[in-house]
Amino acid sequence: METAAAGRMAMDKRLPPLLVAVFINIAGFSLILPLLPFYGQVFDAGPFEIGLLFAAYSFGNVFGEIHWGRQSDVWGRRKVLAVTTFIAGLSYFAFAYAPSLWAAIGIRVVSGFFSGTLSTCQGFIADVSPPERRAKTMGYFGAAFSLGLAFGPVIGGVFAGDDVVAASFRLPIFIAGGFSILASIWCLLVLKDAVPPKGKGAPLPRYHEAFTFVGGQPLLLRLFVISFFGIAAFASMEAVYGLWSEENFGWSAHDLGFAFLAIGGGGLFSQLVLIGPLAHRFGEARVILIGLGVLAASMLLQPIIRTPISGVALMGFLMMGHSLAFPSAGALLSRNTPPERQGGTMGLLMASNAIGRILAPPLFGLIYEQVGHDAPWYFGAAMIGLVALMAGLPAVRISDRARSAIPSG
């Protein structure tokens, strides 16, 4: 009993500094998001190129997550977080003075690489929390993430200028860099490793084995489909939202920053208030289906209602649906994967989701440019509707059969 209590006290002391670091870092990252559609126009970028600006970060992120997650076993979590957030901060300053669109895209790749530390943070959480408390601890992590996502864009919008020139965006980009460097200093001075460095990196995920395993599991295969298309759609809506709201409402980066407050607020509300009770009452599979329904409806209604108030509220619902569906999909996938398969399967899921974030924003930018400015909303809603029918409903049936097969008592 005393040992368990001591373990909880150690976790309680070590976890808050990590959550503060996550909040500061995500606030800095998300601060840039409402600026990208307008900053891209400085270089005469069209919707496709602006989609590339969003995708470039995710491209770097893929390699960063693999590299820094393993490197944190060698150096320790604290050192990796301190080094990566510092260099990511420097990349923001370089981004503010990018001489061309392709230089800006390249800098975003570098920034994404050094910001690919979610696996490191999750490793820290695994170090400090016992298995029975890990889900609750990951909820705190998600809340810190959503808080950063809510407040960062507001700061970016407040300090952005109204003119579409590079100078209008330098101050908020400098603030983003400052946040990242502040997170680095915080990690260096306050964060404490829970376990000593192992001196060697964890083995790379065996994606080929995970691919074969997932392909033979009907429930897991459908969860992968749900995650891939859902996260691709959400990332794409983020990419076109600035351009669409500028055209329909005349919004600037300043206005868009406040609109992004609804996005973070919707995610925070879902994670703190909704997801636990809903999962307890209906099970994760049905929560996934509810989230997909909210996601599809919010996209479908955006061009139909077309008012500034609905433009903000529906983006909040978009994030709410996203925050219901995809944490639930990850939890259901993890619970239906044997311990010896967890690393490879979750690594494959992360890689699959990243590919969706890389490919979809430029594609939806092309749809916006070539088909029509409302078309991405309708296309995204139809895509999520099909995913709900073809993967979400079967996932509920498979999950229900599995639960009914478990003997009661």
C-alpha positions as CSV (number, residue, x, y, z in Angstrom):
1,M,0.0,0.0,0.0
2,E,2.8,2.4,0.9
3,T,4.7,1.6,-2.2
4,A,1.6,2.3,-4.4
5,A,1.0,5.6,-2.5
6,A,4.6,6.6,-3.0
7,G,4.3,5.8,-6.7
8,R,1.3,8.0,-7.1
9,M,3.1,10.8,-5.3
10,A,6.0,10.5,-7.6
11,M,3.7,10.5,-10.6
12,D,1.9,13.6,-9.3
13,K,5.1,15.5,-8.9
14,R,6.6,14.5,-12.3
15,L,3.5,14.8,-14.5
16,P,2.5,18.6,-14.1
17,P,5.9,19.8,-15.5
18,L,5.3,17.7,-18.6
19,L,1.8,18.9,-19.1
20,V,3.0,22.5,-18.8
21,A,5.7,21.8,-21.5
22,V,3.0,20.2,-23.7
23,F,0.7,23.2,-23.3
24,I,3.5,25.7,-24.1
25,N,4.8,23.7,-27.1
26,I,1.3,23.1,-28.6
27,A,0.3,26.7,-28.1
28,G,3.4,27.7,-30.1
29,F,2.6,25.2,-32.9
30,S,-1.1,26.1,-33.1
31,L,-0.3,29.8,-33.1
32,I,0.9,29.4,-36.6
33,L,-2.2,27.6,-38.0
34,P,-4.5,30.6,-38.7
35,L,-1.6,32.5,-40.3
36,L,-0.7,29.9,-42.9
37,P,-3.4,30.6,-45.5
38,F,-2.6,34.3,-45.4
39,Y,1.2,33.9,-45.0
40,G,1.1,31.6,-48.1
41,Q,-0.5,34.4,-50.1
42,V,2.6,36.5,-49.4
43,F,4.3,34.2,-51.9
44,D,1.2,34.1,-54.3
45,A,0.5,30.6,-53.2
46,G,-2.8,29.0,-54.3
47,P,-4.9,26.6,-52.3
48,F,-2.8,23.6,-53.4
49,E,0.5,25.2,-52.3
50,I,-1.2,26.3,-49.0
51,G,-2.2,22.7,-48.5
52,L,1.5,21.8,-48.9
53,L,2.4,24.3,-46.2
54,F,0.1,22.3,-43.8
55,A,1.3,18.9,-45.1
56,A,5.0,19.7,-44.9
57,Y,4.9,19.9,-41.1
58,S,3.2,16.4,-40.9
59,F,5.8,15.0,-43.4
60,G,8.6,16.1,-41.0
61,N,6.6,14.9,-38.1
62,V,6.6,11.3,-39.3
63,F,10.3,11.0,-39.2
64,G,10.6,13.0,-36.0
65,E,8.3,10.7,-34.1
66,I,10.2,7.6,-35.1
67,H,13.7,9.2,-34.5
68,W,13.0,11.1,-31.3
69,G,10.9,8.4,-29.7
70,R,13.9,6.0,-30.0
71,Q,16.5,8.7,-29.2
72,S,14.7,9.5,-25.9
73,D,15.6,5.9,-24.7
74,V,19.2,6.8,-25.3
75,W,19.4,10.4,-24.0
76,G,16.4,10.4,-21.7
77,R,13.0,12.1,-22.2
78,R,14.1,15.4,-20.6
79,K,17.1,16.0,-22.8
80,V,15.3,15.1,-26.0
81,L,12.4,17.4,-25.2
82,A,14.7,20.3,-24.3
83,V,16.8,19.9,-27.5
84,T,14.0,19.4,-29.9
85,T,11.8,22.2,-28.7
86,F,14.7,24.6,-28.8
87,I,15.6,23.8,-32.4
88,A,11.9,23.9,-33.3
89,G,11.8,27.4,-31.8
90,L,14.7,28.5,-34.0
91,S,12.9,27.1,-37.1
92,Y,10.0,29.5,-36.4
93,F,12.3,32.5,-36.6
94,A,13.7,31.1,-39.9
95,F,10.1,30.7,-41.1
96,A,9.3,34.3,-40.5
97,Y,12.1,35.3,-43.0
98,A,11.5,32.6,-45.6
99,P,12.6,34.1,-48.9
100,S,10.2,31.9,-51.0
101,L,7.3,29.5,-50.8
102,W,9.5,26.4,-51.3
103,A,11.9,27.7,-48.6
104,A,8.9,28.1,-46.3
105,I,7.7,24.6,-47.1
106,G,11.3,23.2,-46.4
107,I,11.4,25.0,-43.1
108,R,8.0,23.6,-42.1
109,V,9.4,20.1,-42.8
110,V,12.3,20.8,-40.4
111,S,10.0,22.3,-37.8
112,G,7.8,19.2,-38.0
113,F,10.8,16.9,-37.6
114,F,11.9,18.6,-34.4
115,S,8.4,18.8,-33.1
116,G,7.8,15.1,-33.6
117,T,7.9,14.4,-29.9
118,L,4.4,13.1,-29.0
119,S,5.9,9.6,-28.7
120,T,8.5,10.9,-26.3
121,C,5.8,12.5,-24.2
122,Q,3.8,9.3,-24.2
123,G,7.0,7.4,-23.2
124,F,7.3,9.8,-20.3
125,I,3.7,9.1,-19.3
126,A,4.4,5.4,-19.5
127,D,7.4,5.9,-17.3
128,V,5.6,7.8,-14.5
129,S,2.1,6.2,-14.5
130,P,1.1,2.6,-13.6
131,P,-1.0,0.8,-16.2
132,E,-4.3,1.2,-14.2
133,R,-3.9,5.0,-14.2
134,R,-2.5,5.4,-17.7
135,A,-5.8,6.1,-19.4
136,K,-6.6,8.9,-16.9
137,T,-3.1,10.3,-17.3
138,M,-3.5,10.3,-21.1
139,G,-6.7,12.3,-20.6
140,Y,-4.7,15.0,-18.8
141,F,-2.2,14.9,-21.7
142,G,-5.1,15.4,-24.1
143,A,-6.5,18.3,-22.1
144,A,-3.1,20.1,-22.0
145,F,-2.9,19.5,-25.8
146,S,-6.4,20.9,-26.4
147,L,-5.7,23.9,-24.2
148,G,-2.6,24.8,-26.2
149,L,-4.6,24.3,-29.4
150,A,-7.3,26.6,-28.1
151,F,-5.2,29.5,-26.9
152,G,-2.4,29.4,-29.4
153,P,-4.4,30.5,-32.5
154,V,-6.0,33.4,-30.5
155,I,-2.6,34.7,-29.7
156,G,-1.5,34.4,-33.3
157,G,-4.6,36.2,-34.5
158,V,-4.3,39.0,-32.0
159,F,-0.8,39.9,-33.0
160,A,-1.1,39.4,-36.7
161,G,-1.4,42.5,-38.9
162,D,-4.2,43.1,-41.4
163,D,-2.1,43.5,-44.5
164,V,-1.1,40.4,-46.5
165,V,2.7,41.1,-46.3
166,A,5.4,39.2,-44.5
167,A,5.9,41.9,-41.9
168,S,2.3,41.4,-40.7
169,F,3.0,37.9,-39.6
170,R,6.5,38.1,-38.1
171,L,5.5,39.2,-34.6
172,P,3.1,36.2,-34.0
173,I,5.7,33.8,-35.6
174,F,8.3,35.2,-33.2
175,I,6.0,34.6,-30.3
176,A,5.5,31.0,-31.5
177,G,9.3,30.6,-31.5
178,G,9.5,32.2,-28.1
179,F,7.0,29.7,-26.7
180,S,8.9,26.8,-28.1
181,I,12.2,28.1,-26.6
182,L,10.4,28.7,-23.3
183,A,9.2,25.1,-23.3
184,S,12.8,24.0,-23.9
185,I,14.1,26.0,-20.9
186,W,11.2,24.7,-18.8
187,C,12.0,21.1,-19.7
188,L,15.7,21.6,-18.9
189,L,15.2,23.3,-15.6
190,V,12.0,21.6,-14.2
191,L,11.3,18.3,-15.9
192,K,12.8,15.2,-14.3
193,D,13.3,11.8,-15.9
194,A,11.4,9.0,-14.2
195,V,13.7,6.3,-15.3
196,P,17.4,6.5,-16.3
197,P,18.3,6.5,-20.0
198,K,18.6,2.9,-21.4
199,G,21.7,3.7,-23.5
200,K,20.1,2.2,-26.6
201,G,17.0,2.9,-28.6
202,A,13.9,0.8,-28.7
203,P,13.7,-1.4,-31.8
204,L,11.9,0.2,-34.8
205,P,8.3,-0.8,-35.2
206,R,7.9,-3.9,-37.4
207,Y,5.4,-2.4,-39.8
208,H,5.3,-5.4,-42.1
209,E,4.3,-7.7,-39.2
210,A,1.8,-5.1,-37.9
211,F,0.3,-4.7,-41.4
212,T,-0.2,-8.5,-41.7
213,F,-1.7,-8.7,-38.2
214,V,-4.1,-5.8,-38.7
215,G,-5.2,-7.1,-42.1
216,G,-6.3,-10.3,-40.5
217,Q,-8.3,-8.6,-37.7
218,P,-11.7,-7.2,-39.0
219,L,-12.2,-4.8,-36.1
220,L,-8.7,-3.4,-36.2
221,L,-8.8,-3.0,-40.0
222,R,-11.9,-0.9,-39.7
223,L,-10.4,1.2,-36.9
224,F,-7.5,1.9,-39.2
225,V,-9.8,3.0,-42.0
226,I,-11.7,5.3,-39.6
227,S,-8.6,6.9,-38.3
228,F,-7.0,7.4,-41.7
229,F,-9.9,9.1,-43.4
230,G,-11.2,11.0,-40.4
231,I,-7.9,12.6,-39.6
232,A,-7.2,13.3,-43.3
233,A,-10.6,15.1,-43.5
234,F,-10.0,17.1,-40.3
235,A,-6.5,18.2,-41.4
236,S,-7.9,19.2,-44.8
237,M,-10.7,21.3,-43.3
238,E,-8.1,23.2,-41.2
239,A,-6.2,23.9,-44.4
240,V,-9.1,25.3,-46.4
241,Y,-11.0,27.0,-43.6
242,G,-8.9,30.2,-43.7
243,L,-9.3,30.6,-47.4
244,W,-13.0,29.8,-47.3
245,S,-13.8,32.2,-44.4
246,E,-11.7,34.9,-46.0
247,E,-13.8,34.6,-49.2
248,N,-17.2,34.3,-47.4
249,F,-16.8,36.5,-44.4
250,G,-13.9,38.7,-45.3
251,W,-11.9,37.4,-42.3
252,S,-8.3,38.2,-41.8
253,A,-5.7,36.2,-39.8
254,H,-6.8,38.3,-36.8
255,D,-10.4,37.1,-37.1
256,L,-9.5,33.5,-37.8
257,G,-7.4,33.3,-34.6
258,F,-10.5,33.8,-32.5
259,A,-12.4,31.3,-34.7
260,F,-9.8,28.7,-33.8
261,L,-10.7,29.2,-30.2
262,A,-13.9,27.3,-30.9
263,I,-11.8,24.4,-32.4
264,G,-9.7,24.0,-29.3
265,G,-12.7,24.6,-27.0
266,G,-14.7,21.8,-28.8
267,G,-11.8,19.4,-28.3
268,L,-11.4,20.3,-24.6
269,F,-15.1,20.0,-23.9
270,S,-15.2,16.5,-25.5
271,Q,-12.2,15.2,-23.7
272,L,-13.0,16.6,-20.2
273,V,-16.8,16.3,-20.2
274,L,-18.2,14.0,-22.9
275,I,-15.9,11.1,-23.8
276,G,-15.7,9.3,-20.5
277,P,-19.5,9.2,-19.7
278,L,-20.3,8.3,-23.3
279,A,-17.8,5.5,-23.5
280,H,-19.0,4.1,-20.2
281,R,-22.6,4.1,-21.3
282,F,-22.4,3.2,-25.0
283,G,-18.9,1.7,-25.5
284,E,-16.1,3.1,-27.6
285,A,-17.4,1.7,-30.9
286,R,-20.6,3.7,-30.6
287,V,-18.8,6.8,-29.4
288,I,-16.7,6.5,-32.6
289,L,-19.9,6.4,-34.7
290,I,-21.3,9.4,-32.8
291,G,-18.1,11.3,-33.4
292,L,-18.1,10.5,-37.1
293,G,-21.7,11.7,-37.3
294,V,-20.9,15.0,-35.7
295,L,-17.8,15.4,-37.9
296,A,-19.8,14.8,-41.1
297,A,-22.8,17.0,-40.1
298,S,-20.5,19.9,-39.2
299,M,-18.8,19.8,-42.6
300,L,-22.1,19.4,-44.5
301,L,-23.8,22.3,-42.7
302,Q,-20.9,24.7,-43.1
303,P,-21.5,25.9,-46.7
304,I,-25.3,25.5,-46.3
305,I,-25.8,27.8,-43.3
306,R,-22.9,30.1,-44.2
307,T,-22.9,32.7,-41.5
308,P,-20.0,34.0,-39.4
309,I,-21.5,32.6,-36.2
310,S,-22.2,29.2,-37.7
311,G,-18.7,29.3,-39.3
312,V,-17.2,29.4,-35.8
313,A,-19.7,27.1,-34.0
314,L,-19.5,24.4,-36.7
315,M,-15.7,24.3,-36.5
316,G,-16.1,23.8,-32.7
317,F,-18.4,20.8,-33.5
318,L,-15.9,19.6,-36.1
319,M,-13.2,19.4,-33.4
320,M,-15.8,17.9,-31.0
321,G,-16.5,15.0,-33.4
322,H,-12.8,14.5,-34.0
323,S,-12.1,14.4,-30.3
324,L,-14.8,11.8,-29.7
325,A,-14.0,9.5,-32.6
326,F,-10.3,9.2,-32.7
327,P,-9.2,8.9,-29.1
328,S,-11.9,6.2,-28.8
329,A,-10.6,4.5,-31.9
330,G,-7.1,4.4,-30.5
331,A,-8.3,3.1,-27.1
332,L,-10.5,0.4,-28.7
333,L,-7.6,-0.6,-31.0
334,S,-5.1,-0.8,-28.1
335,R,-7.5,-2.9,-26.0
336,N,-8.0,-5.4,-28.8
337,T,-4.3,-5.8,-29.6
338,P,-2.2,-8.3,-27.6
339,P,0.7,-6.8,-25.5
340,E,3.4,-8.2,-27.8
341,R,1.8,-6.5,-30.8
342,Q,1.1,-3.1,-29.2
343,G,4.3,-1.3,-30.3
344,G,4.2,-2.3,-34.0
345,T,0.4,-1.8,-34.3
346,M,0.3,1.6,-32.6
347,G,3.4,2.7,-34.6
348,L,1.6,1.6,-37.8
349,L,-1.5,3.6,-36.8
350,M,0.6,6.7,-36.2
351,A,2.3,6.3,-39.5
352,S,-1.0,5.7,-41.3
353,N,-2.5,8.8,-39.7
354,A,0.5,10.9,-40.7
355,I,0.2,9.8,-44.3
356,G,-3.4,11.0,-44.2
357,R,-2.3,14.4,-42.9
358,I,0.4,14.6,-45.6
359,L,-1.7,13.6,-48.6
360,A,-5.1,15.1,-47.9
361,P,-4.6,18.9,-47.4
362,P,-3.0,19.5,-50.9
363,L,-5.7,17.2,-52.4
364,F,-8.5,19.2,-50.8
365,G,-6.7,22.4,-51.8
366,L,-6.9,21.2,-55.4
367,I,-10.6,20.4,-55.0
368,Y,-11.1,23.9,-53.6
369,E,-9.3,25.5,-56.5
370,Q,-10.5,23.3,-59.4
371,V,-14.0,22.1,-58.4
372,G,-15.4,24.9,-56.2
373,H,-14.8,26.6,-52.9
374,D,-17.7,24.8,-51.2
375,A,-16.7,21.4,-52.7
376,P,-14.2,20.4,-49.9
377,W,-16.9,20.6,-47.3
378,Y,-19.3,18.4,-49.3
379,F,-16.6,16.0,-50.3
380,G,-15.3,15.7,-46.8
381,A,-18.9,15.1,-45.4
382,A,-19.5,12.4,-48.0
383,M,-16.2,10.7,-47.3
384,I,-16.9,10.6,-43.6
385,G,-20.4,9.4,-44.2
386,L,-19.1,6.5,-46.3
387,V,-16.5,5.7,-43.6
388,A,-19.3,5.6,-41.0
389,L,-21.4,3.2,-43.1
390,M,-18.6,1.0,-44.4
391,A,-16.3,0.9,-41.3
392,G,-18.1,2.5,-38.3
393,L,-21.3,0.4,-38.3
394,P,-19.4,-2.9,-38.8
395,A,-17.0,-1.9,-36.0
396,V,-20.0,-1.5,-33.7
397,R,-21.4,-5.0,-34.7
398,I,-18.0,-6.7,-34.3
399,S,-17.4,-5.0,-30.9
400,D,-20.9,-6.0,-29.7
401,R,-20.3,-9.6,-30.7
402,A,-17.0,-9.7,-28.9
403,R,-18.5,-8.2,-25.8
404,S,-21.4,-10.6,-25.8
405,A,-19.0,-13.5,-26.1
406,I,-17.3,-12.6,-22.8
407,P,-19.0,-14.6,-20.0
408,S,-20.7,-12.4,-17.4
409,G,-19.7,-12.7,-13.8
